[in-house]
């Protein structure tokens, strides 16, 4: 009997030792990966990775404040953008669990002043799943120029979009809408009798001891808050101001990678919700394209783990002036990736995919420099001929990669600067490289329209809609072009 106990202990020690070695090896690979992304100017922020529920890697990269050379750490607070939505969703489900609202009830049951023509048809469930048909307020023309810098109460801001015609019948399809989650925040206030911030604090943040998470206010002194920056080619500038009453329950929270680990771990308990209510968050209610679906504040997809089996990935990204973020969970293995970046849009999905591959001992693509950043300066200062010449020389260079998001941003930077012909060439490169991207064709259509090429604009907007039937803004523009 004693001998068998010793053998069991020996095997346990060997298993623990082996697991530790494997975790250290994976952590080293993750560090090398993120070091290279940082070197190429593609990651400036903080990262945390957990495997089997335990943190195996966490580190800050670059600077939280570039003026003062203050380094990023894992305790630095970043604006989360749309990761906020999963907190809002849980608060709504908590109110439902407590019997204070019904998920299938129309929103006019809780917002009696909301226009009944639409409000009587839209349910809480529709808001949670982006199936309400309410236009996304951030898509409004000149939104960031005309509205985003001004403070609003929730009641005031709801009135800026509550009378807009619906884009489709509620429940008919998926179309991402910040407006829906703004309304959820307002409903939380009406039902709970507290501000969104107060209810969030007492329902989630205090119980989970998430002391470095909260609703961001620009006027409050907040220790260890990262400054937000935007890249313009290879140069970096301070991000434009946004009043945080605007993103509200759709995107106004800040947090750290360490606090988001606490958030992740809470889903393996019933500290915040019963299991029945918790399960509501992660159901694939509506397909969003391919193998992807949407739950309540979370995207859900089936991904390969290197075997014949698939794993369910529950994740969400976020983007707000100066920041982009991602939290990605694989509950079956208690794996977690959190990446918070403070230099505007970057390739966090690409980085997340590579880290997931490392966790499952699978091959992954090495980081590459963004060709778009090299091309911007040439197109901007020397024009289309030199820009296309630079593209021809660099497109087959193995150290570079054409990244769709970067090319799209470069195209819009050129368009904003009045470089219409140059913008068209950049968008054309994107279309050739990503022929199945509706957004690439949409951007090219916009550039052609700006340059007075109506026929080509119609052609590309039409192609965009064929590839992405949810492109409601493209449909609207195409209709307007056709009338004129």
N, C-alpha and C positions, 0 to 999 in steps of 0.2 A: 504493500500500500504506500509506504514511504517512498519507494523507488518510483512508482507511477506519479506521485505528486512532484517529485524532483524533475521528472521528464516533462511534465506539463509546464512547470515553471521555466525549464530550459527552453522549451519551444516558444513560450510567451516572450521570453527575453530576446530570443533570436528574431521573432516576428517584429517586436518593437524596434530592435536595432536595424533590421532590414527596412522597415517602414520609414524610419528616421533618415536613413541614407538616401532612399528614393526621394523623400520630400526635399532634402537638401539639394539633390541633383536637379530636381524640377525648379526649385527656387533659384538656383544658379543660372539655369537656362532662361527663366523669366527675367532675371536681372540683366543678363546679356542682351536679351531682346529689347527691353525697355531702354537700356543704355543707348542702343543703336537708334531707336526712334527719337530719343532726346538729341542725340548727336546730329540727326538729320533735320532737326527743327520741327518734328512732328508730334512731340509730346512734352508738355510743360505742366506738371501737375503732381498728383499723388496717386499711388496704386496700392491695392491690397488684394491678395489672393488667399483663399482658404480651400483646403482639401479635407474631406471627411469632417467638416465642421471646425477644423483647427487652422489658424493663420499660419501659412508657410512662407509668406512674403509680404512685406510692406515697406514702402520707400517713397520719398519725395524726389521730384526732378525739377530742375530749373528754379525759377523764382516766383515767389508769391507776390513780391513787389519789386519790379525791375528798376524803379528809380532809386531804391535804397539797397538793392542787391540782397533782399531778404529771401532766404531759400525756402522752397516748398518742403513741408514736412507732412507726416501723416496726421498731424493735429491741426493742420491748416483748414480753415472753413471756406468752402466753395459754394457758389450758387448752383443749385441743382437743376434748374429748368424743369422739364416735364417729369423728372423722377418724383416731383411733388405729387403728381396725380395718384400714385399708389397709396400715399398717405391719405389723400382726400377720399379715395375709394374705401379704405378701411374705416374711416370715420362714418361714412354713409352706411356701410354694412353694420357697424356697431349700433347706430341709431335704429336700424331695422331689427337687429337682434333684441334691442331693448324695447321694441314695440312702439317706437316713436314715429316711424314712417314705414311705408310699404314700397318695396322696390318696383312693383308693377303699377303703382298709382301714378296718375298724371301729375305733372309738376305744378299745375294750378291748385292742387290740394294743399300745397305748402307755400306757393307764391300766388295768392289770389289776384294780385294786380297784374300778373303776366297776361298778355293778350290771349284770350281763350281760344281764338281760332286755331292757333298752333299749340298753345299750352295744354289744352284738353287732350291733344293727341300724342304728346310726348311724355314718356314715362321716365322715372328715375333710372331704370335699366337702360333706356336709350341714351341717356346722358353718359352713363358709366361706360358704355360700349362704343361710343362715337357713332351711334346709329340714329341720332335725333333728326338729322337733316338741317340743323341750324348752321348757317355759314360760320366759318372759323374767323373770328374777329382779327386775327393777325394777318389774314390774307387780304384785308380791305385795302384798296388803293391808298397809298401814302400814309398807311397806319403809323409806321414808326416815325415819320416826319410830323404828322399832325396831332397824334393822340398820345404816343407812348411816354412822353415826358411830363404829362399832366396828371396830377392826383385826382382820383375819383373815389367816391364811396362805392361799395358793391351795388347799391340801389341805382346810383347814377350811371354806372357803367353798363349795367344790364340794359338800361333804356337805349344805349347806343346800338344795340343789335336785336332787341326783342321783337321788333316789328318787321324785320327783314323776311322776305318769302323763304320758305324752306327749299332746300336744294333737291329734296326727294321725300317721299312718304316715310315717316318715322318707322324704323325697323327694317326698311327695305334693303339697305346696304350700309357699308362702313365708309365713313369719311372723317378723318381725324379733325377734331374740333376743340380748340381751347375754350370756345364759348360754352360748351357743355360742362366742362369742369369748373369754369367760373360760376356757372349757375349752381353747381353742386355745393360750392363753398357758401354761396348765398343761402341755399336751402339749409345747410348745416347751422348757420346763424339763426335762421328763422325758427327751426325746430328745437334747437338746444337752448336758445335764449342767451347764448354767449357768442363772442366773436369767434371767427374761424381760428384765430391764433390761440385764444384761450382754450377752446375745446380740443384742439390739437395737443396743446401742452399737457392738459390733465388726462387725456385719454391715451396718448401714445408716448410722448417724450418723457414725462415724469416717471411713469411706471417702468419704462425701459432704461431709465437713467441715461438718456441721450442728451447729456448736458451741453454738447457742442452742436446741437441742431436747433433750428428755429425759423421763424418767419423773418426774412431779412428786411431791414429798414435802413435806407441810405443815410439817414440823419443820426442814427445811433452809433456810438463808438463801440465797435465789436472787435475784441482782441483776436488776433490771428486770422483776420479775414483776408482772403486773397483778393488782389486787384484784378480786374478783368481787362484783357487786351484782345485786339483783333489784328490778324496778320493781313498785310497788303503786299503780296509778293513775299519778298524776303524781309521787308521792314515790318516793325510791330508798332502799333499805336494804342493809346488808351481807348477802350471800348466806349461807344456812345452811351449816354445816360438813359436809363429807363426808370420811371417811377414804379416802385414795387407793388403799388396798388393795382397795377395793370395785369401782371401775370397771376397774382392772387392765388386762388386754390388750384390753378392750372400750372403754376411754376415759380412761386416766390420763396421756396425754402432754401436754406443753406445747411450744409452738414460737412462732416469729415469722413474719410474712408473708414476710420475706426468706429464711428457712430453707426455707419451704414452696415457694418459687420454685426453690431448689436441688433439692428433692425432685421437683418437676414436671419439671425439666430432665433428671433422671437417667433418666426413662423414654424419652428419645430416644437413649439409649446402652445398651450391654450391660454397664455397670460392675457392676451388682448381680446381674443374671440373664441367662441366654442369651435370645435372642429367642423361642425356643419356650416357655420358661418364663414370660417376660414376657407373652406373648399369653394365657396362662391367666388372668391377673388380670382381663382386660377382655372376656372372652366373656360374652354375655348368656345365662346359664344358665337363669334362670327369670323368667317375667313377674311383675311386682309390681303391675300395673294399668296400663291404657292402653298407652302406647308405652314404658313404663318396664320395665327388667329389672335383675337383680342379677348382678354378677360375683363376684369374690373381694375383698370389702372396698370395692367401688365400685358405685354406681348408674350405670346406662347408659340413655340415652334418645336418641331421634332428635328433633332440633329444627330449626326453620326458620332459615336464614341470609339470608332475604329474597329468595331466588331459588327456582326450582322444585326445587333440590337441597336435601337435608337434610344436617345435620352430626351426627356422633356426639358427644354430650356425656357425658363421664365425670366424675362428681362425687360428693361425699358431704358431708352436713352433720353437725354435732355439737352436742350440748347437755349441759351439766353445770352444777351449781349455780353461778349467777353468770355463765355464759358461753354463747354460741352462736356457731357457726362454719360456714363453708362453703369448700370448695375445688372449683372447677369448671374442667375442662380440655376443650379441643377440639383433639385431637391433629393432625387434618389441617391445621390452620392454626397450630398451636403457640400457641394463645391460652389464657390463664389468668386466672382471677379468684379472689382469696383475700380473704375478709372475716372478720375476727376481732373479736368484740364482747364487752364485759365488763359488760353490764347485763342479763343474762338473755335471755329470748326476745325476738327482734325479727324484722323482715320481711326477712331476708337473701336469701331466694329471690326476692322481689320486686326487691330491689336488684340481685341477680345478673342477672336477666332484663333489666333496664334497661341494665346495663353491656354485656351481650352484644349488645343491639340497637344500642348506640352503636358497638361494634366493627364491626358489619356495616352501618353507615349506615342503620339502620332506625328508624322512629318508636318512641317508648316513652312509657309513662305517667309523668307527673310525680309526685313524692312528694306525699302528702296526709297531713294529721294523722289520728291514730287517734281515731275517734269513741268507742271504748270507754273511752279514758282520760278523756274529758270526762264520760262517763256514770257512771263508778264513784263519784265523790264525791257526785253527786246521789242515786243509788240508795242509797248507804251512809248518808248523813246525812238525806235527806228522804223516802225511801220510794218506792214503786212509781209513785204518781200523778205526782209531780214528775219522776221518772226517765223515765217514758214521755213526759211533756210535753217534756222536754229532747230526747229522741230525735226526736220529731215535728218540732221546730224545726230540728234540726241535720242530719237525714238527707239533705236535699236541698242542703245547703251545699256548694258545689264544693271548698272547702278541706279537707273531711273525707271519710274513707272508713271503711266498716265492714270491719275486718280480722278474719278468722275467729279467728286465734290469740289476738289481743288480747281479743276478746269472750269467748272461752272462758276465758281467764285471769281476766278480771273476774268472770265468773260464778262461778268457783271461789273467788275471794276473798270474794265475798258469801256463798257457801254456807258457807265456813269460819267466817265471822263470825256465822253463825246467821241470816243474812238470806235465808231460803229462798224466800219469795215474790218477792223482788227478783231472786234468782239465776234463778228460773224465767223471769221476763220477759226477762232478758238472753239466756238460752239460746234462748228463743223467737225473739228477733230474729235470732240466728245461724241458726236453722233456716229461717226465712223467707228470709234473704239467701243462704244456701248450702244449697238444698234437696237437693243431691246429696252432701252431706257426711255420711258415716256417723258421724263423730266428733261432729258437732253434735247429732245425734239421741241419741247415747249419753250426752252430757253432760246433755241435757234429761231423759232418762230417769232419770239418777242424781239430779237435783234433785227430780223428782216423787217418786221413791222416798223420799228424805230427808224430804219433806213429807207422806208417808203416802198419796200418790195412787197406789195400786198399779196400778189399771187403766191410767192414763195412762203410768205407768212401763213397763208391759209393751208398750203400743202403741209407744212411742218406742224402746225397746231392740230391738223386732222390726224397726222401720223401719231402725234402724242396721245390723242384721245383714243385712238385704236389700241395703243399699247397700254394705256392707263385710263380705263373708263371712269375712274373716280376723279379725274381732273376736271372738276366743276368750273374752276376759274378759266381754264383753257376753252371749255365749251362756251362760256359767257363771252369771252373775247372773240371767238370764232363767229358767234352769232352777230356781234356788233360789227365785225369786219364785213360780213356778208350783207348787212343792211346798207352799208355805205358804198 
